[in-house]
Amino acid sequence: AFSPVAFLPKTAGISATPLFACRSNAKKEKIKRNRENMRKFKTTGRKGTTRRKLLKKAQASKARQEESEFISKCFITVPAPNSEDDSKK
């Protein structure tokens, strides 16, 4: 006669849990590989200075020198005009 079991989808005898466990193991292994590769292939910082940095330092020192010369000229004491006339009086 009529059996409702006939209309149910067939399920595999194995549950889906081991598949997810395998998947998480793969993720853990991938993370481990990535860490090892990051350690192996990491780029170290450049030891020397770049040409651009050297040029900027040279420009900065030149500007600093010009500024200090200008400031020193601002504070030079110069006798006032007609000061010789004032001393004779």
Contacts in CASP RR format, 6 or more apart in sequence:
PFRMAT RR
TARGET T0000
AUTHOR 0000-0000-0000
METHOD contacts of the structure
MODEL  1
AFSPVAFLPKTAGISATPLFACRSNAKKEKIKRNRENMRKFKTTGRKGTT
RRKLLKKAQASKARQEESEFISKCFITVPAPNSEDDSKK
49 57 0 8 1.000
END
